[in-house]
Amino acid sequence: MYQDFFALNAAPFTLSPDPDYLYLSPAHREALNLLHRTISSGGFMTLVGSPGTGKTTLTRHICLQAGVETETAYLIAPLNSPTALMTQICRAFHLPDETDLETFLRHNHRGRKQAVLLIDEAQHLTEAQLETLCALTNIETDDRKLLSIVLIGQPELEDKLNGPWLVQVKQRVTTRYFLTPLSAEDVDAAVRFRLQKAGCLHPIFSRGAISVITRISKGIPRIINRLCEQMLVDAALERRWRITSSHAAQAAHKVTGRVDIGGIPGAMTLIVACMLVFVVGGFSWKQWGWLPQPEVRTVKVPVSIAPDPKTQASFAAAVNKARNQSDAFSLLNATWGYESADDISPCETISPAGLRCFRTFGDLSELVSLNYPAVVHLKDKTFGHWFAVLSHVNDGKASLLFANQEWEVSLDWLNQRFQKDATLIWQMPASGATHVNNHSPTEDIQWVAQRLTTALKAPVSEKSAKIQAGIIAYQKLQHLPADGVAGEQTLLRLSNQPGLEIPTLDGTIPARDQVVNNTTEQEKP
C-alpha cells in the first residue's frame, strides 16, 4: 500500500535477509572481508552476533557473490546427528548422498576451485557435530585446507566452544568476529540506503525520526526494519510525505510497546524533575521537617545481633518483590549506566556498548575474586528463591541490591544462601574479541599486552612468543587452564584493572557516583 503512495518500486524494510539490501557498515564490511579471507585461505571462522544484527544477510551475500571458482554449501542448524550431518553437507554441495567428501574436495582443488561450508544458527550444533566439522579441517594439502568452514550463530556459540569438551575444536578456529549493532551515523545511512535501493528520490524520515529509530532499535538492523515499515504504513494511511520524531515515537510504541522520551529533551526533563525534587524537598524540610523518600535507600541489616521485627518485615517484603530475575538484571545494567529495554534481553541491551554477560556456577569466593557486580540466585528456607545484585564486598560484609533497596549482610549469611549461579557484566576489548592469541589482530594483542603488563607488574612485549608467554603466566596466576589463548575467562579478568571507570565489588559504581555528583552540582547556589 505505502509503496504506491511513496512511489517505491519495492518494499525497502522487509524482514527477510535480502542481500540486495545489505548495508555495509564498518563492522559489516570488516566481517565481510574476514569471510572472504577465510574462504580464500581455507580457514575455520566463527561469525557471532546478537539476533537481528545481519549475520544471515551477510552469509547469503557471500553465497550469491561467490564466483564459479567457489563451491558453496549453506546449511541451517539444528541438524540431526553426525552421520546425517555428512549427508546434508554432500546434498548442500549438490552431491549424491554416498559421495566421498574428501574425494570431491581433492578433485575440486585440482580444478583450482575453493570450497566453503557455511552453517547458520550454529549455536544449535551438538558437541558431536562440532567434532565432526573439526575432523573435516584435516582434509588438506601441504599448503592449505581444502574446505573452509564458517559457523554463524548467536553468542551462545562462543560459550559452547569454550566448553571443556571442545578444546580441540576451539583451537582449530582461525578467525573469530563479533558483529556489533549499527552506530547512530550508520542507522541514518542504512535507512537512506534502503530507501534509495527501493527508488525513493526524496527524504522521508526527519533527523528527529532517525534519532527515535536509533534509540529504540539500539542499532539492531532487524528492529530498524520493523520500525521503519510501521512508520511508512502509518504515514501512507495519514497521507503524510514526511515522518517526524513524534510520528516515529507513535509508530515505535506500536511496534515495541515502549514510549520514547527523547534524547536531550528526555535528559532535560529528568534534570528539571530532579531540580523540582530538591526545591520541594528543601522547602518541605524548612516548613515541616521532612524530605521526599529516595527511590533507592540503604538498609543496614545487623550482622552480630538478630534484626528487629520491623526490619525483618521490611526484608520479607523486599524479597517478595525480588522473585523476577529480569528485575535484578535491570539493576545490574543500571550499575553500568544502562537501562534495560523491554523488548530486548538484558545482555543484548548492553552489547552495543561493548559489554558482555558472563555466567558462572562457581562458589561465592570465586565470584568475589572476579570483582564485578553480579546478579546472584539466592535461596532461603524462610523466603524461598529470589534474585539480587551483589554490588559491594568489604570487611566480611556484602551489599545486595533488590526491590530498589540496598541491604548489607555478612558474607557468611550470603554464602549460606548463594545457589552457585551468578551472571556478571564485563567490558570487552574495543574490537569485541572474546578470544585473543598470538595470531590475533594487532589491536587485540596490544589490548592484552597493556593489561598483562599491569597485572604481572612487568613489561609484556607484543611479539608472538612474548604475548603467549605472558598469557600463560597470567593464567597460572589466576589458576586458569594455561593454554596461551586469552579466552573469555582470561579477558574478563584482564579487563578489570585498577584505575578504570568501571563498577567493581571492591570499589565504586561510577553510574551511581555520577548521579550523586550531578545532584551535588545542582544543589550549589
N, C-alpha and C positions, 0 to 999 in steps of 0.2 A: 504493500500500500504506500509506504513512505518513499519507495523508490521512484514512483511516478511523480510524487509531489516535489522531490528534490532533484528530479531528472537524473537519477543514477542508473547505470547500466547493470548493476549487481548490488546485492546486499553486502555492505563492507564490513559488518561486525558480526558475522555468523560465528558460532562456537566451534564449528568443525575446523580441524587443523589444516587449513588450506595453505600450501606452500607459496602460492602466488601472493598471499597477503602477509608474508613473513617480513616483519620489520627487524632489521639487523641493528640492534643497539650495540654499544661497545662490548657488552658481556656476551650477547648472542654471536657477534662477529668473532670474538675470541674462541667461543665454543666451536663455531663452525670451522675455524682454522685448525683447531686441535683435532677435530673429526677428520678433516682432510689429511692431516699429518699422520694420524693413526692408520687410516686406510692405506696410505702410500707406503708406510713403513712396516705394516703387518703387526701392529701392536694390539694391546688389550686395554680398553678405555672404559671408564665409568663416567656417565653424564648424569649428575644428580641435581635435583631442584625441587622446590615445593610445588604442589599441584597448581597447574594453570600458568606456569612460567614460560611455556613454549617448547618444552623438550620434544614432544611428539611432532610438532610442526617442523622443528629443525631436522629431525630424523627423516621425515618424508621429503623434505627439501633435498637431503643428501641422496635419497633413493632416486628422485626424479632427475637430479643433475648428474648422476653417475653416467659416464660415457660407455661406449661399447667395450672399453678396456677394463671395465669393472663389473664383476658379477656380484649382485647384492641379494641378500636374503633377509626378510623382515618378519619377525615373529612378535607376538604379544603374549606375555605370561598372564596367568599361570598355565603351565604345561603339565602333562600327566606324570611321566616317570622318565628316568634316564634313557630307557630303551625308546620310548615314544619320542623323546627329545631328538635323538639322532634321525628318526624317521621324519619328523617335522622339519628338521634342518634340510634334509635332502629334498623334501617337497618344496620348501621355500626357494631352493636353488633350481627348481623345476627338473629334478632328477627322479628317476624311479626309486621306490622305497628301498629296494635291495642294493642300490648303488654303494660302492665302497667310497666313502667321502674322501679318504686320503688319495685314492686313485684320481678322483675328479680334481682335487686341488693341485696335484702334481701335473696333471695334464693341462690344467688352467695356467699354471706357472710357465710351462713350456711354450704356451701360446702367448706369453708376455701379458697375461691378464692378472688382475688383482681380484681377490675375493673378500667380501666383508659380510659378517653376520651381525645384524642389529636386533636386539631383543628389548622391547618396550615393557614397562611395568615390571622391571626385573627384580624389584623387591619381593615379588611373589615366588621367585625361583627357590627350590629346595636346596639344601646343602649338597645332596647327591647330584642334582642337575648342575650346580656351580662347579663341582669337582669334575663332572663330565666335560664342561666347557674348558676347564683348566687343562684337561688332557689334550684337547684339540690344539692348544698352543704348542704342543710338542711336534706337530707336523711342520717341518721346516727344512730349509736347505742350509748350506754353510753360512749364508749371509742374511737370511731373512725368514720370517714366519710366513707360511703360505695362507693363513687365514687371519684376517683382522676381526676382532670381536669388540662390539660396543654394547655395553649394558646401560640402558636408560631407565632411571627409576627415581623414586622419592627418597628422602634422607634415610629411610629405614634400610635402604640397600647398603649404605656405608656401615650402618650399625650391624647388619648381618655379616658383612665381610670382616668386621672387627672381632667376630666370634672366635673362640679358641680353636674351633674345629676347621676353620677356613684359612689358616695361616698361609698355606701353600697357594691358595687362590689369590689372596691379598697380595702376596709377593709377586705374582705374575702381572698384576695391573701396572701398566707402564705410565698411564696418564689418567688423572682424575680432574674433573671440573665440576664446580658447584655453580649452577645457573641462577643468578640473582634477579630479583624483580627490576622493573624499569625505574630510572630516576625521574624526577619531575620534568626535566627537559625532554627525556625520551618518551614520556607519556604524551606530551604535546606533539612531538614529531611522529609518534606511532599513529595517533588519531588522524593527523593530516595525511600521512602516507596512505592509510586505508581509504580515506575519502577520495584522494586523488586516483588511486587504483580503480575505484568504482565510478570514475568520471565526474566527480564533483569539481566545479570550477570556481566556487565561491566559498568563503569561510562560513561555517555553520555554528561552531562552538566558540563562545567568547572566552577570554582569558580566565574569567571567573569560573566558567563552567569547567574548563580544564583543571583548575585548581580543585574543584569539588571532586572531579573524577580521580585526580591524583590522591587526594586524602582518603577517599572511600575505598579505592581499589588497592592502596598500598603498593602500586606498581605492578600488580599481577595482571598480565595480558587478558586472561580469561574473564576476570571481573571487569576489566576495562571494556571488553566487548559487550558484556551483558548490560552495563550501564549505558553505553552509547546507543545500543539497539533500542533500549526503552526510551531514551531521550528523543531519538529520531521518531519513534512511533508517536509519542506524546506531541511532539512539535507538528507532525503531519496532521494529527487529529484536530489540533487547535489552529491550523493554518498559519504557523509561525515559521519564518525563514531563519530565525536566529535563536540559539539556545543560550540563555543567560545563567548566571550562578543560581538564581532562585529556581529556575526551571530544572536545572541539573539536580539541585538538592531534593526537589519533589520527586523526580524520577528515581534518584538513588534510594529514597525512602521506600518506594515501591519494590525495588529490587532486593534491598538488603534489610529493610526494616529499621535502619539506623537514621538518626537525624544529624545532619551535618551542621555544626555550629560555626564553621568557618575557621580560617587560619588566624590572621591578625585580628579580625573582628571578634573571633571567639576568645582570643587571648585578652583583648581589651575588655571584653565582658567579664572575664574572670578577674582581671585586675580591679575593675570598678566594684565587682561584688566583694572582693577581699577588703577594699578600702571602706566600703559600707559597713562590713562586719566590724572592722576596727573602730570606726567612728561610733557606731551604735554601741559597741562594747565599752568604749571609753566613757560615753555619756551614761550608760547604764551603771557603770562602776561608780561614777560620781553621784548619781541620783539614788540608786538602790543597793549598790554594793555587790552586783553580780555581773558576771561575764558570760557570753554565749559559750556553750559547751563545745569543745573542739570535736571534729569528726573522728579523729584518731587520738586516743588517750592512752597514757601509760599506766598500767596497774601493777603494783608491786605485790607479788604473792610471797608471803613469808616462807622461808626455807627451813628454819630450825624449829619453828613452832607451827601448830595447826592453824589454818586460816579461820577467821571468824565466820559465823554463819552467813553474814551479809556478803562477804567476799566469795564464799562457796556458791551462793545462789547466783551471783553475777557471773562467776566462772561457768556454771552449768548452763546459764542462758547463752553465753557466748559460744560454748561448744555446740549447742543445738543449732546455732546459725552457721556452723563451720563444717557441715556434712558434705557440701558440694566441693569437689576438688577444683573445679573451674574458678571458684571464688578465690581459692588460695593462689592459683596461677595469676589471677588479676593483681593480687597484692605483690607477687614476685615480680611481675612485669613492671609494676609501679616503682619497685626499688631501683630499677634501671632507668626510670623516667619514661616508661611507655604505658599506654592504655590499651588493654585488650579489646579486640574487636569481636562483636557478637557473631559475625558470620565467618570468622577465620579462627583456626585453632591458636591457642596462646603461643605455641612455638613458631607458627607461621607469622604471627604478628611482628615478632622481633627479628625475623630473618633478614628484612631489608636493611637493618642497622648493623648487620654483620655479627649478630648474636645467635647462639645455638643452644638448644636444650641438651642436657646430658642426664640420663637416668642411671642411678647407681643402687645396688642392692647390698652394699657393704654395711658394716656396723657404724655406730654413731661416731666413734673415734676416727674412722676412715673418712666419713663425711666432713667432720670438723677440720681434718687435715687438708681437704680441698679448699677450704677457706672462702667458699662462696655461699651467699644466702640460697636457701633451697626450700622447695615445698616438701614437707615431711608427712608421712602417713602415721598417725598415732592411734593407739587403741587403749582404752581404759576399761576395767571391769565395771566401773560405775556408769561411764558415759558412752561406752561403745567406740565406734570408729569416728574419727574426724581428721581434718587436714589443716595444717598451719604452715607458716613460713618461718623457718629458723633464720633470724636476721642478725643475731649478735651472740658471741660467746666470749666470756671473760671471767676469770677468777672463780671457776667452778659453777658459773651461772650461765643461763641461756635466755635470750629474748625470743618470744614467739609472737607472730602476728596472725590473728584470725578474728573474724567478725569486726573488722575495723578497730581492733584494740591491740595493745601490746602488753604481754604478760611476761613477767620474769620468773623463771623456775630454776631449780637446781639441775645440773647435768645428770645426777643420779636419778632424779624424778623423770627426766626426759628419756633417759636410756631405758628405763623400765617400760615405757610406753611406745618407744620407737619401733616400727614394724620393718625396719631394714629396707625401706623403699623411699627413695628421695629423688627429686629432679631439680637440678640447678641450671643456671644460665651462665654461659661463658662467652668471652669476646674472641672471635676467630681472627686469624690474620686477615689483612685487608683483601687478599685475593680470594678469601673464602675457603682456602685449603683446609682439609681435615687430615691430611697425611703429607708429611714432608720427609724426603730422604736426600741423599747427596746428588740425586739426578733431578731434583725438583727445580722449578723456575727460580731465577736469581733472587727475586723479591721475597720468596718464601724462605730461602736459605738465609738471607740477610735477617729476616724477622727472627728466625730460630737462633741464629748466631748471637744477635744482640741480647736476647733473653738468657741464653746459656751463659754468656759472659757475666751477666748479673747474678744468676743463680749459683754458678760454680765459683764466682769471685776470682775468675781467671780468664784472660782473653781466649776466645774461641774463634779460630780462623774460619772463613767461608769456603776454604778449599775442601775438596771432596772427602779426603781421608780424615781431615781435622773435624769437619762438621759431624761426620758419622761417629768419630771417637767421642766428641762432646755429647752427642745424643745418648750414647751408651753409658757414659759416666753419669749423666743426669738421671737416666732411667734406673741405674743401680742405686743412686742416692734416694730415689723415690720408691724403691722396691717394686719397680715395674719390670716386665719382661725386657731384657736388654737386647733388642734386635737391631738397633741403629736406625729404626724408622720412627719418626715422631708422629705417632697416631693420635687419636683424639684424646686419650688419657694423658699423654705426654704434653700435647699442645695446650690443653686446658689448664694444666699446672704451670706451664711456662707463661701463659697469658696473664697470670696473677702475680705481678711483680710489684714491689714497693714503689710508691710514687705515682701510680696510675690512678686516674679518677674513675674507679670502678667500685661497686659495693663489695665489701668483704666482711667476713664474720668477725675479724679482729680489728676492724676499722670503722668506717662510717658509711652511710648511704648518701652518696652525692645528690641524688634526686631530692631527698628529703632536706638535706642541708641547703640546697638551692632555694627551696620554698621558704625555709626559715630565714635565709639571708634576704630574700626579696621582701618578706614580711617586715624584717627589721628596717630595711631601707624605706619602706612605705610609712613606718611609724615615726621616722625622723621628721622634725618640723621643717 
